[in-house]
């Protein structure tokens, strides 16, 4: 368990420094050791998104949404990943959920509006 924590800490440190490609390495290993830890999957998803590996990021955020469908941030990140893949119609679902779960978040609404326009 200490190894997983160390991997997570190293990965999040690299993520905070903006070194997305490097962050994905320890975070992927941590996820392999603890696949049910949503905090690890979220950090890995953020690293993958930052590294422009949107398909993989969508898979990580999608796994979180399966465990916690009311996680507004995971829904938002799933929607953003789908948008980056050009799948705007598909992105509307998670972006709508995120915006409804946190109606005060203008950024959620802004990306939802973009997905609606581009899907039309």
ABEGO torsion letter per residue (X at the ends): XAAAAAAAAAAAAAAAAGBAAAAAAAAAAAAAABAABAAAAAAAAAAAAAAGBAAAAAAAAAAAAAABAABAAAAAAAAAAAAAAGBAAAAAAAAAAAAAABAABAAAAAAAAAAAAAAX
